[in-house]
Amino acid sequence: MSDNRIEKIVIVGGGSAGWMTAAALTNAVGTTIEICLIESEVIGTVGVGEATIPPIKYFNQRLGIDEATFVRETNGSFKLGIEFIDWNKLGQSYFHPFGQYGAEFDSVPFYHYWMREFLDGKEQSIDEFSMAWAAAQAGKFSHPVADKGNIRSTFDYAYHFDAGMYAQYLKKYSEDRGVIRHEGRVINAKQNSETGFIQSVEMESGEIFTADLFIDCSGFYGLLIEKTLTTGYEDWSQWLPCNSAVAVACEKTSEILPYTKSIAKQAGWQWRIPLQNRTGNGYVYCSEYLDAELAEESLLSSIDGTKLADPKHLKFTTGRRKKFWNKNCIAIGLSAGFMEPLESTSLHLIQYGIMRLIAMLPEKDMSPLLVEEYNALTSAEYERIRDFLILHYTATERDDSEFWRYCKNMPIPERLQYKINHFKNYGLIVADERELFHNPSWIAVYLGQNILPQRSPSMTRLRTHIPVQDRFQAIRLAMSDAIAAMPKHEVFIEQYCQSALQ
């Protein structure tokens, strides 16, 4: 039996996508496969800060990366969720927390009881039962505890960090484990005339690199997946119309908040990501309703510190490749598709693209069954995240600009409408298998944007013997005591992972 194992992998492109791929692959396969990465220092990155969601912790843990060292080396901070400001109406805000609401005290879920009490006029906001929001408001942070009987086990966290520093951190990790980096720009790829597989890539210098498997991390350009293999792109602009962004970092002028801010604007939304020594800012907008110059003016007028560099402008089309794995090429990162960073899913999509690749690592013949499964799983994940993002736009009552009137009235995917109908009618969360965003996330956006259930689930009306208000009060008291005992976010950072850049 001939040996058909992959001998060499070439990654085209660096940045977060390239170096996350290199680090995870070399951690998984060691030196049994030769891995090289080609990147050009001439091709820059936006570099104003990256916000993440909790699964990034598991990626780092899998690589054996020490958390305190990682946060210190990337100028990072901690993130308990996202505050959405002016998304439903001007002057209104809500919080999407990491973790659950309340604490379970019966076979009926906590949020079902909350709905019953809310509809009976007894409760005002579900936010008061979120440990993540309570800590965020107080500017506090500590690690959650493992004991499920403790209220401090009910929240989760992620990070804010400098994505460029993260790439550099993973670059050293990868090179220490045998990944070979080549400097320069790839200008061309050669395909096998019979199979269409990519045989080699050619550098601007004329150097040629062959491989069995190519990973395209070349960004929006999609050098291999699109320019070479003409895979095609599925455009989702009709649901997610923002197609431009302007980004800038500014000086740190206040305490480091343990959460991200997303502020709805005239033609899109603005992010605020606090790092240890500066703040990342950006305005994601639709160019049909706002030009680049006015977007830049709007962003600069709303940042809370002196800008540290000239703003950078980006153009994009929200959507995904029609295939993520085509022949012997897999696209990871922006070359695979683009989902605006509204819910901080960019690195997550990279992470799980890599994990699927490792789980389905092919042989040289690139099994069609593996290709089909990889593409099906990845397509479904993109679509589930897409629908969650669309929910933020369609569930708005704003009509103060042409952009928001479009979002409010646009047709939406049938599956998303089905989910909304269930919540409106019965207070139930309809979840697909392998959902990234679990019930608390959907609840946060539904309620935060005023999609309210007409009735609570039936079981809440049958269990009238449960002392719900007493349980609610006990949860409030436990939360109050827990928050009082937590350190300020900046104090936690200072003692645990302070960056030399502060």
C-alpha positions in Angstrom: 0.0 0.0 0.0 1.5 3.3 -1.1 2.1 6.1 1.4 -0.4 8.9 0.6 0.2 11.0 3.6 0.6 14.8 3.3 4.3 15.8 3.4 4.1 19.5 3.1 1.7 22.4 3.8 2.1 25.9 2.5 0.2 28.8 4.2 -0.1 31.9 2.0 -0.5 34.9 4.2 0.3 35.8 7.8 -1.7 38.0 10.2 -4.0 36.4 12.7 -5.4 33.8 10.3 -2.0 32.6 9.0 -0.2 32.4 12.3 -3.2 30.9 14.2 -3.3 28.2 11.4 0.5 27.6 11.6 0.5 27.4 15.4 -2.4 25.0 15.6 -1.1 22.8 12.8 2.4 22.5 14.2 1.0 21.8 17.7 -1.2 19.0 16.2 1.3 17.3 13.8 4.7 18.3 15.2 7.4 17.9 12.6 5.7 15.0 10.8 4.5 17.4 8.1 6.7 20.3 6.8 4.8 23.6 7.3 5.9 26.9 5.8 4.2 30.3 5.8 4.7 33.0 3.2 3.9 36.6 4.2 5.0 40.0 3.1 5.8 42.8 5.6 4.7 45.3 2.9 1.1 44.1 3.3 -0.1 45.8 6.5 -3.0 45.2 8.9 -5.6 47.5 10.4 -4.2 46.9 13.9 -6.5 49.0 16.1 -7.6 46.2 18.4 -9.5 42.9 18.3 -12.5 41.8 20.4 -13.2 38.2 20.9 -15.7 35.7 22.3 -15.1 33.0 25.0 -14.1 30.1 22.7 -10.8 31.8 22.0 -9.7 30.7 25.5 -10.0 27.0 24.4 -7.8 27.7 21.3 -5.1 29.1 23.5 -5.4 26.4 26.0 -5.1 23.7 23.3 -1.8 25.3 22.3 -0.6 25.3 26.0 -0.5 29.1 26.0 -0.4 30.7 29.5 -3.2 33.2 29.8 -1.4 35.9 31.8 1.6 35.8 29.4 -0.7 36.0 26.4 -2.7 39.0 27.7 0.5 40.8 28.8 2.2 40.2 25.4 -0.8 41.4 23.4 -1.5 44.5 25.5 -4.9 42.9 26.3 -7.8 43.3 28.6 -10.8 41.2 29.6 -14.3 41.3 28.1 -17.5 40.4 29.8 -19.8 41.1 26.8 -20.9 43.9 24.5 -23.0 47.0 25.3 -25.3 47.9 22.4 -26.2 51.6 22.4 -29.0 53.2 20.2 -29.7 50.0 18.3 -33.4 49.8 19.0 -34.1 53.4 19.7 -32.0 56.5 20.2 -31.2 56.8 23.9 -31.7 53.1 24.7 -29.0 50.5 25.4 -28.8 46.8 26.3 -26.0 44.4 27.2 -25.1 41.1 25.5 -23.4 39.2 28.4 -21.1 36.2 28.3 -22.7 33.7 30.6 -26.2 33.0 31.8 -29.0 35.0 33.4 -29.7 34.3 37.0 -29.2 30.9 38.5 -31.3 27.8 38.0 -33.5 26.8 41.0 -36.1 24.6 39.3 -36.7 22.3 36.4 -38.2 25.3 34.5 -35.4 27.5 33.2 -34.7 30.7 35.0 -35.5 32.9 32.0 -38.9 31.3 31.6 -39.8 32.4 35.1 -38.4 35.9 34.4 -40.7 36.1 31.4 -43.7 35.2 33.5 -42.9 37.8 36.1 -42.1 40.4 33.4 -45.4 39.9 31.6 -47.2 40.1 35.0 -45.6 43.5 35.5 -43.2 42.4 38.3 -39.8 42.7 36.7 -38.3 45.5 34.6 -35.0 44.3 33.2 -33.3 41.0 32.8 -29.9 42.7 33.0 -30.1 42.9 36.8 -29.8 39.1 36.8 -26.6 39.1 34.7 -23.3 38.7 36.7 -21.4 39.8 33.6 -23.3 43.0 33.3 -23.2 43.7 37.0 -19.4 43.4 36.9 -19.1 45.4 33.7 -21.1 48.3 35.1 -18.9 48.3 38.2 -15.8 48.1 36.1 -14.7 44.9 37.9 -13.3 41.6 36.8 -12.1 38.3 38.2 -12.1 34.8 36.9 -15.3 32.8 37.2 -15.3 29.9 39.7 -15.9 26.2 38.9 -18.4 25.6 41.7 -21.8 25.6 39.9 -23.5 26.4 43.2 -21.7 29.8 43.4 -23.1 32.8 41.6 -19.6 33.6 40.4 -19.8 30.5 38.1 -22.6 32.1 36.0 -20.5 34.4 33.8 -17.9 33.9 31.2 -15.3 36.1 29.5 -13.2 36.7 26.5 -10.4 39.2 25.6 -9.6 42.5 23.9 -6.1 42.5 22.4 -3.8 43.8 19.7 -4.3 41.4 16.8 -0.9 42.3 15.4 0.8 41.4 18.6 -1.2 38.2 18.8 0.1 37.3 15.3 3.7 38.0 16.4 3.2 35.9 19.6 2.0 33.0 17.5 4.7 33.5 15.0 7.4 32.9 17.6 5.4 30.0 19.0 5.2 28.4 15.5 8.8 29.0 14.5 10.0 27.6 17.8 8.2 24.4 16.8 9.6 24.1 13.3 7.3 26.3 11.0 9.5 28.0 8.4 8.6 31.6 7.5 9.4 33.1 4.0 9.3 36.8 3.4 7.8 38.0 0.2 4.7 38.4 -2.0 3.1 35.5 -3.8 2.1 36.6 -7.3 1.0 33.5 -9.1 -0.1 29.9 -8.6 0.3 26.9 -11.0 -2.3 24.2 -11.3 -2.1 20.6 -12.4 -3.5 20.4 -15.9 -5.4 17.2 -15.2 -6.7 17.6 -11.6 -6.8 21.3 -11.2 -5.0 21.0 -7.9 -2.5 23.8 -7.1 1.0 22.5 -7.6 3.0 25.5 -6.6 3.0 29.2 -5.8 5.5 31.7 -7.3 7.0 34.5 -5.3 7.8 38.0 -6.7 11.4 37.0 -6.3 10.9 34.1 -8.7 11.2 31.5 -6.0 8.8 28.5 -6.3 7.1 26.6 -3.4 5.4 23.3 -3.9 3.1 21.6 -1.4 0.4 18.9 -1.1 -2.0 21.2 0.7 -2.3 25.0 0.4 -4.0 27.2 3.0 -5.2 30.6 1.7 -4.9 33.3 4.4 -4.4 36.1 1.9 -7.3 38.1 3.1 -10.1 39.7 1.0 -8.0 39.2 -2.1 -8.4 35.4 -2.0 -5.2 34.8 -4.1 -5.6 31.0 -4.2 -9.3 30.3 -3.5 -10.6 32.9 -5.8 -8.0 34.3 -8.1 -6.6 30.9 -9.0 -9.5 28.5 -8.4 -12.4 30.9 -9.2 -14.5 29.4 -6.4 -17.2 32.1 -6.4 -18.7 34.2 -3.6 -22.1 34.3 -2.0 -23.1 38.0 -1.4 -25.2 38.7 1.7 -25.4 42.5 1.3 -29.1 42.4 1.0 -29.3 41.4 4.7 -26.0 42.9 6.0 -25.6 46.1 3.9 -22.6 47.6 5.6 -19.7 47.4 3.1 -17.1 49.9 4.5 -15.2 50.7 7.6 -12.8 53.4 8.9 -10.7 52.5 11.9 -8.3 54.5 14.2 -6.6 54.0 17.5 -6.6 56.7 20.2 -4.9 57.4 23.5 -6.3 55.9 26.6 -8.1 58.6 28.6 -10.2 56.6 31.1 -10.3 53.3 33.0 -10.1 50.1 31.0 -13.7 49.0 30.6 -14.2 45.2 30.8 -16.5 45.1 27.8 -16.9 46.3 24.2 -19.2 49.1 23.1 -21.2 49.0 19.9 -22.9 52.3 19.2 -25.4 52.5 16.3 -24.8 55.5 14.1 -26.6 57.2 11.1 -25.5 54.6 8.6 -24.0 51.7 10.6 -22.3 51.4 13.9 -19.1 52.3 15.8 -17.0 50.0 17.9 -14.9 50.9 21.0 -12.3 48.3 22.1 -10.3 49.1 25.3 -6.7 47.8 25.4 -4.2 48.5 28.2 -2.5 51.5 26.7 -4.9 52.7 24.0 -8.4 52.3 22.6 -9.4 50.9 19.3 -12.2 52.6 17.4 -14.0 52.0 14.1 -17.1 53.0 12.1 -18.7 50.2 10.1 -21.1 51.7 7.6 -22.9 51.4 4.2 -21.4 53.6 1.5 -24.7 53.9 -0.2 -25.9 56.1 2.7 -22.6 57.7 3.8 -19.4 58.6 2.0 -15.9 57.8 3.4 -15.0 61.4 4.3 -18.1 62.0 6.4 -17.7 58.6 8.0 -14.1 59.5 9.0 -15.3 62.9 10.4 -18.0 61.2 12.4 -15.5 58.7 13.9 -12.9 61.3 14.8 -15.4 63.5 16.4 -16.6 60.8 18.7 -13.4 59.2 20.0 -12.4 60.1 23.5 -8.6 60.6 23.1 -6.1 61.9 20.6 -5.7 59.8 17.5 -2.4 57.8 17.4 -2.3 57.5 13.6 -4.2 58.4 10.5 -7.5 56.5 10.1 -7.5 53.4 7.8 -10.3 52.7 5.4 -11.6 49.3 4.3 -14.0 48.0 1.7 -15.7 44.6 2.0 -18.7 42.5 0.9 -20.4 40.5 3.6 -20.8 36.9 2.6 -18.8 33.7 2.1 -17.0 31.6 -0.5 -19.2 29.1 -2.3 -16.6 26.6 -1.2 -14.2 27.0 1.7 -12.3 23.9 0.6 -11.7 23.6 -3.1 -9.5 20.9 -4.6 -6.3 21.0 -2.4 -6.8 24.6 -1.1 -8.6 25.6 2.1 -9.5 29.3 2.7 -9.3 30.5 6.3 -9.9 34.0 7.6 -11.0 36.9 5.3 -10.2 34.8 2.2 -13.1 32.4 3.3 -15.6 35.2 3.9 -16.4 38.3 5.8 -18.8 38.7 8.7 -18.8 42.3 10.1 -17.3 42.3 13.6 -20.6 43.2 15.3 -20.4 40.2 17.6 -16.7 39.7 17.5 -16.8 36.5 15.5 -13.8 37.1 13.2 -11.2 35.0 15.1 -13.8 32.4 16.1 -14.4 31.6 12.4 -10.7 31.3 11.9 -10.4 29.1 15.0 -13.1 26.7 14.0 -11.9 26.6 10.4 -8.6 25.4 11.7 -10.1 22.9 14.1 -12.1 21.4 11.3 -9.0 21.1 9.2 -7.1 19.3 11.9 -10.1 17.0 12.5 -10.4 16.2 8.8 -6.8 16.4 7.8 -6.7 14.8 4.4 -4.2 12.7 2.5 -2.8 13.8 -0.8 -5.8 12.8 -2.8 -8.1 15.1 -0.9 -11.0 12.8 -0.2 -14.2 14.3 -1.7 -16.2 13.1 1.4 -13.9 15.2 3.7 -14.2 18.2 1.4 -18.0 17.9 1.3 -18.3 17.6 5.0 -15.9 20.5 5.7 -17.8 22.8 3.4 -21.2 21.8 4.7 -20.2 22.3 8.4 -18.5 25.6 7.6 -21.4 26.9 5.5 -23.9 26.1 8.2 -21.8 27.9 10.8 -21.5 31.1 8.7 -25.2 31.1 8.0 -26.1 30.7 11.7 -23.8 33.6 12.6 -25.2 35.6 9.7 -28.7 35.2 11.0 -27.7 36.3 14.5 -26.1 39.5 13.1 -29.2 40.2 10.9 -31.3 40.1 14.0 -29.6 43.2 15.4 -30.5 45.2 12.2 -34.0 43.9 11.5 -35.1 44.2 15.1 -35.0 48.0 15.3 -37.6 50.6 15.7 -35.3 53.4 14.4 -36.6 55.3 11.4 -34.4 58.4 11.7 -32.2 57.7 8.6 -32.6 56.0 5.3 -30.2 53.2 6.4 -32.2 52.2 9.4 -35.5 52.4 7.5 -34.0 49.9 5.0 -32.8 47.6 7.8 -36.2 47.7 9.6 -38.1 46.7 6.5 -35.8 44.4 4.6 -36.8 40.8 4.0 -34.9 38.3 6.2 -34.0 34.6 5.9 -36.9 32.3 6.6 -35.1 30.4 9.3 -34.5 33.6 11.2 -38.1 34.7 10.9 -39.1 31.3 12.2 -37.0 31.8 15.3 -38.4 35.3 15.9 -42.0 34.0 15.5 -41.4 31.3 18.2 -40.0 33.8 20.6 -42.7 36.4 20.0 -45.5 33.9 20.4 -44.3 31.5 23.1 -41.1 33.0 24.6 -39.2 29.9 23.3 -35.7 29.9 21.9 -35.5 27.8 18.7 -31.9 26.6 18.4 -30.1 24.9 15.6 -27.6 22.2 16.3 -24.1 23.5 17.0 -25.2 27.1 17.6 -22.3 29.4 18.5 -24.7 31.8 20.3 -26.7 30.0 23.0 -30.0 31.0 24.6 -28.7 34.0 26.7 -27.3 35.6 23.6 -30.6 35.4 21.7 -32.5 36.5 24.8 -30.2 39.6 25.2 -30.9 40.8 21.6 -34.6 39.8 21.5 -35.4 41.7 24.7 -32.8 44.4 24.2 -34.4 45.3 20.8 -37.9 45.0 22.1 -39.0 41.7 20.7 -41.2 40.6 23.5 -43.1 37.4 24.0 -46.8 37.5 24.1 -46.9 34.8 26.8 -44.5 32.8 28.9 -44.0 29.1 28.3 -46.9 27.0 29.7 -44.9 25.2 32.5 -44.4 28.5 34.3 -48.2 28.8 34.8 -48.4 25.3 36.2 -45.7 25.6 38.9 -47.3 28.3 41.0 -46.0 26.7 44.2 -42.4 27.8 43.4 -41.5 30.9 45.4 -40.0 32.7 42.4 -39.8 36.2 43.9 -37.9 34.8 47.0 -35.5 33.0 44.6 -35.0 36.2 42.6 -34.2 38.2 45.7 -31.7 35.5 46.8 -30.0 35.8 43.4 -29.8 39.6 43.6 -28.2 39.4 47.1 -25.7 36.8 46.0 -24.7 38.9 43.0 -24.4 42.0 45.1 -22.0 40.3 47.5 -20.0 38.7 44.7 -19.5 42.1 42.9 -18.5 43.8 46.1 -15.7 41.2 46.6 -14.4 41.5 43.0 -11.4 43.8 42.2 -11.5 46.6 39.7 -10.6 45.5 36.2 -7.5 47.7 36.1 -6.3 46.4 39.5 -6.8 42.8 38.3 -4.8 43.5 35.2 -2.0 45.3 37.2 -1.6 42.3 39.5 -2.1 39.5 36.9 -0.9 40.5 33.4 0.2 44.2 33.1 1.8 45.0 29.8 5.1 46.7 29.5 3.5 49.1 27.1 1.3 50.7 29.8 
